[in-house]
Amino acid sequence: MSTEPPPSLTERRKAATQLDIAHAAAELFATRGPDATTAEDIARQAGVALRTFYRYFRSKQDAVGPLLTVGGDRWRGLLEGMEPGTPLGVALRTAAEQALAVPDAQAAQALLRTRGLLRAAADDPALRAVWYRVNQESEERLVPVIARLAAPGDEGRDPLEARLRVRLVAAAATDTIRIALETWAGTDAGAEGPGSPADLAVRCLERLGGGLDGA
């Protein structure tokens, strides 16, 4: 389990403001496109001053970062709650299915917002760079989580081999979720059911098969 202290009230307020700005940016990018959207537009939509926008973000594309990290944070949190020794394939599939589930309209809307962003990123290199950066950071944060889950199975394994296994699983799992979301964004499939992000992610993870469990 995570041993990090809970965020302070100031940190929670900062995160809430950043997420409000991210939602505003995502909505404008999806409806107008990045080229027709300015930082001033995003700040106005979010109800904050332009100086507040630039206190948190360097560019209009950077503003969507907090929104894109939400899913990865949820997935990682679910994995952190699993018992060490849980087969990695099972743990990753279960967590992916739960993290990408849409139990209510708000969750479905969040996924659809991500779809709009990924579609907009196809023609905007700066926005695409933010997406890739978010995935790289997610992979790095996943490494210690995978290491904890894999620890019992790595007893007696060469230390270098164990580290390689953990890094490879973290990279493969992160890219699997990315590919599932990107593939879904290029279709008109719904947020749940066949062809949804959860469905595609689980199918991709199943295709990786025993490699995730170190077979």
Secondary structure, DSSP 8 states (H G I E B T S, - for coil): --------HHHHHHHHHHHHHHHHHHHHHHHH-GGG--HHHHHHHHT--HHHHHHH-SSTGGGGHHHHHHHHHHHHHHHHTS-TTS-HHHHHHHHHHHHT---SHHHHHHHHHHHHHHHHHTT-HHHHHHHHHHHHHHHHHHHHHHHHHHGGGGTTS-HHHHHHHHHHHHHHHHHHHHHHHHHHHTS---SSSTTSHHHHHHHHHHHHGGGGGT-
